[in-house]
Amino acid sequence: MKDIAELAGMTRRALSVAKVRGKIDPGDFKSVISFLTRAIVETRLRGDLFVPAAGIKRRGKKGIGGTRFSGKKTLKAARRK
């Protein structure tokens, strides 16, 4: 599941949701190939032409104290705990 999610450019949780909705059957090779092909083509059609097919885009974390990118807690978030 981890490798399939990485190749599709999505998280494992998103892949689990796709599995529950019947969009992919990890035990069926044809289903996996079909799903990966659709995921890669949809990524390219969204305009992300130069994003590697195998890789998840890094996004900034949004915490309680606002947007943060370093992973460090902001002063407000540290005081609330």
N, C-alpha and C positions, 0 to 999 in steps of 0.2 A: 504494500500500500504506500509506503514511504517513497519508493522509487517512482511509482506511477504518478503520485502527487507532484513530485519534483519535476518530472518530465512534462506534465500538463501545466506547470507554472501555477499551482494552487496549493493550498494548505491541506494537511491530512483531514482536517475537520470538513473542509469543503468537499473533498473527495468522498468522505463518508456520507455526506448529505446526498451527493450524486448517486451513490450506491443505493441508499434507501429509496430514492426516487426512481430507481430502475434505469438510470442512464448508463451504468457500467456494471459488469459482473466480473470482478477480479479473477475468478477462476476460469473464465472463457477468454482465450487468446484473441479471438476475432473481436470480441466486445472491447477489450483493452485497446487494441490497435485502432478500432473505429473511434473510440472515445478520445484517444490521444490525437488522432488526426483532426477531429473536430475542434478540440481545444487549441491546437496550434494554429489552425486556419482562422479561428475566431480571434485569436490574439493578433494575428497579422492584419486582419480586416479592421480591427479597432484603431489601427494607425501605429501600433507599436512594432514597426517593421524591423527595428534593429535590436529588439530585446531578444536575448538568446532563448531558444525554445526550452532548454532545460535550465531552469532557474526561477526562483521566486523573487519578485521585486521586493526590495526592502522599503518598508514604510515606517514613518516616525510613530513613536508610541504616544498615545494620548492618555495622560494620567488625570488624576483628580485635580491637580493644581494647574492644569492647562497642557498645552502641547510641549513635549520634551523629546529630544532626540538623542541625548547622551546616555540614557538609562539611569541617570542619577535622579534621586527624588528631589522635587522642588521643596522649598522651605515650607510652603503651605501644606503640602502632602505629608511632610515629615512631622509637622506639629499635630496633624489630625490623628495620628496613630498613637 
